[in-house]
C-alpha cells in the first residue's frame, strides 16, 4: 500500500512538472502559452496592419472641400450667407450709374431698402448649392438739365422676387436676356417733361437702370458661387 501511495505521488508530481506556462516558438523565442503565432498564409490574408500616422491638416482640408470638418458623413448642411450677400449685392446696386444720351443727366441709386429674404450655401452628399431669394426697393435720382425745367428726376423700383433659381432656369434655357420683374413709381415732384425719360431709361426692360440691376444681380451670383 505504501509503495502504491508513493507511486501515485510520484505520478502526480511528474504530471505537474510536464505542464508549462510558456511555449518555445520555431525561432527559439520563449513566449506565453496562449500566444498565437500567425502563419505566412494568415499574414498575407490580413495584410499590413502597421499603425499609420494621420495628418490632421490633410483631414481638415478634405472635410472643408465639401462642408464643415465635422460633417464627414456627407449629411445635409445649410450655412447662412445672408449678411454677406446683402452687403455684396447692395454695394453693386449702389454703384450703378446710367448716363442718359444728349447730356440729359446720369441716373444713380441713392438708397436700397426694405430687404427681405436670405442666402444660403447648401451641402448635400458632397455637392454645394448656392441659393438666394431677395426682395428690395431701390431709390434712384438724376439732376435734370435746365432745358427740361431743372430739378430732379426721382423714383423707386421695387423688386419682389430676385432669386438664384430664376437665373439657373434662364441659363438652362439659354435665355441670356432674362430680366427680373419690378414695379416702378415716379416721385410726384419729378417734372412732367422728365417722365418719358423714366420710361425709356429706368423702367424699360433690357435697358438703362433696369438692365443695370439685372447685370448687378448676375455679377453678385458669380461672386457668391466663387466665395469660400
C-alpha positions in Angstrom: 0.0 0.0 0.0 2.8 2.3 0.9 4.6 1.6 -2.4 1.3 2.3 -4.3 0.9 5.6 -2.5 4.5 6.5 -3.3 4.0 5.6 -6.9 0.8 7.7 -7.1 2.5 10.7 -5.5 5.4 10.3 -7.9 3.0 10.2 -10.9 1.2 13.3 -9.8 4.5 15.1 -9.3 5.6 14.1 -12.8 2.3 15.3 -14.4 2.7 18.8 -12.8 6.3 19.1 -14.0 5.1 18.4 -17.6 2.8 21.4 -17.5 4.5 24.7 -18.5 3.3 28.3 -18.6 5.2 29.1 -21.8 6.0 27.7 -25.2 9.1 27.7 -27.4 8.5 29.1 -30.9 10.1 27.8 -34.0 12.7 30.6 -34.0 13.7 29.7 -30.4 11.8 32.6 -28.7 10.0 31.8 -25.5 6.5 33.3 -25.1 3.3 32.7 -23.2 1.3 29.5 -23.5 -1.6 31.5 -25.1 0.4 33.2 -27.8 -0.9 32.6 -31.3 1.7 32.7 -34.0 0.3 33.6 -37.4 1.4 31.5 -40.4 2.7 33.2 -43.6 -0.6 32.5 -45.3 -2.5 34.2 -42.4 -0.3 37.3 -42.6 -0.8 37.6 -46.4 -4.6 37.4 -45.9 -4.7 40.1 -43.3 -2.3 42.5 -45.0 -0.2 45.3 -43.4 -1.7 46.3 -40.1 1.2 48.6 -39.0 -0.3 51.8 -37.4 -0.2 54.7 -39.8 0.2 58.4 -38.8 -2.9 60.6 -39.6 -2.1 64.1 -40.9 -4.7 66.4 -39.2 -4.1 69.2 -41.8 -4.9 66.8 -44.7 -8.1 65.6 -42.9 -9.3 69.1 -42.3 -8.8 70.2 -45.8 -10.7 67.2 -47.2 -13.6 67.9 -44.9 -13.6 71.6 -45.8 -13.9 70.8 -49.5 -17.5 69.6 -49.1 -18.6 71.4 -46.0 -17.7 71.6 -42.3 -15.0 69.4 -40.9 -17.4 67.7 -38.6 -19.7 66.7 -41.4 -17.7 63.8 -42.7 -20.8 61.7 -43.2 -22.0 63.9 -46.1 -25.3 64.7 -44.5 -27.3 67.8 -45.5 -25.7 71.0 -44.2 -27.0 74.6 -44.6 -24.8 77.6 -44.0 -26.3 81.2 -43.7 -24.7 83.7 -46.0 -27.4 86.4 -45.8 -25.4 89.3 -44.2 -22.5 88.8 -46.6 -24.8 88.5 -49.6 -26.9 91.6 -48.8 -23.7 93.6 -48.3 -22.2 92.5 -51.6 -25.4 92.9 -53.7 -26.2 96.3 -52.2 -22.7 97.6 -53.0 -23.1 96.6 -56.6 -26.6 98.2 -56.8 -25.3 101.5 -55.2 -22.5 101.6 -57.7 -24.9 101.8 -60.7 -24.8 104.9 -62.9 -26.7 105.2 -66.1 -25.8 108.0 -68.4 -28.7 109.3 -70.5 -28.0 110.5 -74.0 -27.8 114.1 -75.2 -26.5 115.3 -71.8 -29.8 114.6 -70.1 -28.1 113.5 -66.9 -26.9 110.4 -65.1 -29.3 108.2 -63.1 -27.8 106.9 -59.9 -29.0 104.8 -57.0 -29.4 106.8 -53.8 -30.7 104.0 -51.5 -31.5 100.3 -51.3 -34.0 99.4 -48.6 -36.9 97.1 -47.5 -34.6 94.0 -47.7 -36.3 90.6 -47.2 -35.1 87.1 -47.9 -31.9 85.2 -47.4 -29.0 83.4 -48.9 -27.6 80.0 -48.0 -25.0 77.5 -49.1 -26.4 74.0 -49.1 -24.1 71.0 -48.9 -25.8 67.7 -49.8 -23.8 64.5 -50.4 -20.6 66.5 -51.0 -22.2 68.9 -53.6 -22.6 72.6 -52.9 -25.6 74.6 -54.0 -25.7 78.4 -53.8 -29.2 79.7 -53.1 -30.6 83.2 -52.6 -34.1 84.8 -52.8 -34.3 88.5 -52.1 -36.8 91.4 -52.4 -35.8 95.1 -52.0 -36.7 98.6 -53.0 -34.2 100.7 -55.0 -34.4 104.5 -55.0 -33.0 106.4 -58.0 -32.5 110.0 -59.0 -30.9 112.3 -61.6 -30.5 116.0 -61.9 -32.2 117.4 -64.9 -30.8 120.0 -67.4 -32.4 123.5 -67.4 -34.0 122.9 -70.8 -36.2 120.3 -69.1 -37.0 122.7 -66.3 -34.2 121.7 -63.9 -35.0 119.9 -60.7 -34.6 116.2 -60.2 -35.9 113.0 -61.7 -36.7 110.7 -58.8 -38.5 107.4 -58.1 -38.3 103.8 -56.9 -38.1 100.3 -58.3 -39.4 97.5 -56.2 -38.1 94.0 -56.9 -40.3 91.4 -55.2 -38.5 88.2 -56.3 -34.8 88.2 -57.1 -33.6 84.6 -56.9 -30.9 82.2 -57.9 -33.5 79.7 -59.2 -34.6 82.2 -61.8 -31.1 82.7 -63.0 -30.4 79.0 -63.0 -33.6 78.4 -65.1 -32.7 81.1 -67.5 -29.2 79.7 -68.0 -30.6 76.2 -68.5 -33.0 77.5 -71.2 -30.2 79.5 -72.9 -32.1 82.8 -72.1 -29.3 85.4 -71.9 -31.9 88.3 -72.0 -33.7 87.3 -68.7 -34.9 90.3 -66.7 -36.3 90.4 -63.1 -39.8 91.8 -62.8 -40.3 95.0 -60.9 -42.7 97.8 -60.1 -41.8 101.4 -60.6 -43.0 104.6 -59.0 -42.1 108.2 -60.0 -41.8 110.9 -57.4 -44.6 113.4 -57.6 -42.0 116.3 -57.8 -40.5 114.9 -61.0 -41.3 117.4 -63.8 -43.8 116.0 -66.3 -41.3 116.5 -69.2 -39.0 114.0 -67.4 -41.5 111.2 -67.1 -40.8 109.9 -70.6 -37.1 109.6 -69.5 -38.2 107.3 -66.7 -40.0 105.0 -69.1 -37.0 105.0 -71.5 -34.1 104.8 -69.2 -35.4 103.4 -65.9 -38.4 101.0 -66.1 -38.0 99.6 -69.7 -36.9 96.0 -69.7 -33.4 95.3 -71.0 -32.2 98.9 -71.0 -31.0 101.6 -68.7 -31.2 101.2 -64.9 -33.4 98.1 -65.2 -30.6 96.3 -67.2 -28.0 97.6 -64.7 -29.9 95.9 -61.8 -30.1 92.6 -63.8 -26.4 92.7 -64.5 -25.5 93.6 -60.9 -27.5 90.6 -59.6 -25.9 88.2 -62.1 -22.4 89.5 -61.1 -23.3 89.1 -57.4 -24.3 85.5 -58.1 -21.0 84.7 -59.7 -19.2 86.2 -56.7 -21.4 84.2 -54.4 -20.5 80.9 -56.1 -16.8 81.7 -56.0 -16.9 82.6 -52.3 -15.3 80.1 -49.8 
